[in-house]
């Protein structure tokens, strides 16, 4: 199967990582809205009660630096670098606009949903929702650090 055919099968909504986070939050009693069009970037999960949004980013599509799930393909490299670069720029602008609009923004990277137990990830998200931070990012490496009892989380 060609790369184009494989990539075209990946949808923007209801991905496995997104469904895992949604189900976990729902089990914990959190209620949310999905993909609100009136907010910049149509966040994957919107928790109006907490004035918080959660983006579930695929490590490849959003260029997660330092992650083993992100590698620029060896063919058509210029195209992929430009595409992922535009995605990163758009993500930064959306985050900035949401924070300026007094929304709290959490980015959960795909690697976090693959590398640690789901209940642990949901606990970390719930802790962030209960806390004061306006912006944070959770990756697999961040969660490994927490599981090991080490500091070094990228939570801002």
Secondary structure, DSSP 8 states (H G I E B T S, - for coil): --HHHHHHT--SSS-HHHHHHHHHHHHTT---EES-TTSTT--SEEEGGGTEEEEEE-TTTTT-TT-TT----SSSHHHHHHHHHHHHHHHHHHHHHHHHTT-EEEEEEHHHHHHS-HHHHHHHHHHHHHS--SEEEE-HHHHHHHHTT-------
